[in-house]
Amino acid sequence: MPSFKQTIIDALEKKYEAQMSKAEANLKVLLENPVGVGDHPDIVETIDKEMQKITKAKEMLDELSNWRT
């Protein structure tokens, strides 16, 4: 049975992976589907925000790996 620490680390890992997946899906729509762009007057800023979400989630996953034992 996983320890309490391991359970939390696993949950956080799934959370950060889901955040990356969501941002990647949004980017795909924004970059490949012109219909998805209509709601965003500043498309570059919107894409930048999604890229930041991916970067932050990757950083969190990297840091989380330091806590695994």
C-alpha positions in Angstrom: 0.0 0.0 0.0 1.4 3.4 -0.9 2.4 5.7 1.9 0.6 9.0 2.5 3.5 10.9 1.0 3.4 8.7 -2.1 -0.3 9.2 -2.5 0.0 13.0 -2.4 2.9 13.0 -4.9 1.0 10.7 -7.2 -2.1 13.0 -7.1 0.0 16.1 -7.7 1.7 14.4 -10.7 -1.7 13.6 -12.2 -2.8 17.2 -11.6 0.2 18.7 -13.4 0.0 16.2 -16.2 -3.7 17.1 -16.7 -2.9 20.8 -16.6 -0.3 20.3 -19.4 -2.7 18.2 -21.4 -5.5 20.8 -21.1 -3.1 23.6 -22.2 -1.8 21.6 -25.1 -5.3 20.8 -26.3 -6.2 24.6 -26.1 -3.0 25.4 -28.1 -3.9 22.9 -30.7 -7.4 24.4 -31.2 -6.0 27.9 -31.2 -3.3 27.2 -33.7 -5.1 24.7 -36.0 -8.7 25.7 -35.9 -9.6 29.3 -36.8 -13.1 28.9 -35.3 -11.4 28.6 -31.8 -9.7 31.9 -32.3 -12.8 34.1 -32.7 -13.3 34.5 -28.9 -9.8 35.7 -28.3 -9.0 39.2 -29.8 -5.4 39.0 -28.7 -4.5 35.5 -29.9 -0.8 35.9 -29.3 -1.4 36.8 -25.6 -3.8 33.8 -25.3 -1.3 31.4 -26.8 1.4 32.9 -24.5 -0.8 32.2 -21.5 -1.3 28.6 -22.5 2.5 28.2 -23.1 3.1 29.5 -19.6 0.7 27.0 -18.1 2.6 24.2 -19.8 5.9 25.5 -18.6 4.7 25.9 -15.1 3.3 22.4 -15.0 6.6 21.0 -16.3 8.5 22.9 -13.7 6.2 21.5 -11.0 6.7 18.0 -12.3 10.4 18.4 -12.3 10.4 19.7 -8.7 8.0 16.9 -7.7 10.5 14.3 -8.9 12.9 15.6 -6.3 10.5 14.6 -3.5 10.2 11.0 -4.7 12.2 8.5 -2.6 
